[in-house]
Amino acid sequence: MLYSPHILKKKFVNKVVNKYNEVISSSEEWKEMGRCRCDDNSTEHFTTDNGSIYTPKYHIVCDKCQISEGDEVKVYSDDGSYRGGGKVYNAPKCNYLGYMSIYV
């Protein structure tokens, strides 16, 4: 991407389970996924299958990476200040170009 002033991070949760599939311990870490552009979103509206309307708070454009619906992401500015984030609602990938749009 030519214009990417922000840094995208994704939450990874590591769980240790016993033989009964009970969680013994868990830890989380935020890994950097690359550069991105995070825009405030107030114009896009999505209608879910059950008819409810969802308005995402942020529209994030980044290079293709391993982010899918349901993941938690955060976006930071170059100076380290928090820009925005939340749970990914929709993460379509572009077929021919090397970027994806994420709606949070």
Residue pairs with C-beta under 8 A, 6 or more apart in sequence:
1 35
1 36
1 37
1 61
1 62
1 63
1 99
3 37
4 34
4 35
4 36
4 37
4 62
5 35
5 37
5 77
5 78
6 35
6 36
6 37
6 38
6 75
6 76
6 77
6 78
6 83
7 32
7 34
7 35
7 36
7 75
7 76
7 77
7 78
8 32
8 33
8 34
8 35
8 36
8 38
8 60
8 62
8 65
8 67
8 73
8 74
8 75
9 30
9 31
9 32
9 33
9 73
9 74
9 75
9 76
10 30
10 31
10 33
10 65
10 66
10 67
10 71
10 72
10 73
11 28
11 29
11 30
11 71
11 72
11 73
11 74
12 28
12 29
12 30
12 31
13 26
13 27
13 28
14 26
14 27
14 28
14 29
15 23
15 25
15 26
16 23
16 24
16 25
16 26
17 23
17 24
18 24
30 74
33 62
33 65
33 66
33 67
33 73
34 62
34 63
34 65
35 62
35 63
36 60
36 61
36 62
36 63
36 75
37 60
37 61
37 62
38 58
38 59
38 60
38 75
38 83
38 84
39 58
39 59
39 60
39 61
40 57
40 58
40 59
40 84
41 55
41 56
41 57
41 58
41 59
41 103
42 55
44 55
44 56
44 59
44 103
45 53
45 54
45 55
46 53
46 54
46 55
46 56
46 89
46 90
46 103
47 53
47 54
48 54
54 89
56 89
56 90
56 103
56 104
57 84
57 86
57 104
58 75
58 84
58 85
58 86
58 103
58 104
59 101
59 102
59 103
59 104
60 73
60 75
60 101
60 102
60 103
60 104
61 99
61 100
61 101
61 102
62 99
62 100
62 102
63 98
63 99
63 100
64 93
64 94
64 98
64 99
64 100
65 100
67 73
67 88
67 91
67 100
67 102
68 88
68 91
69 88
69 89
69 90
69 91
70 87
70 88
71 87
71 88
71 91
72 85
72 86
72 87
72 88
73 85
73 86
73 88
73 102
73 104
74 82
74 84
74 85
75 82
75 83
75 84
75 85
76 82
76 83
77 83
84 104
85 104
86 104
87 104
88 102
88 103
88 104
89 103
89 104
90 101
90 102
90 103
91 100
91 101
91 102
91 103
92 100
92 101
93 100
94 100
94 101
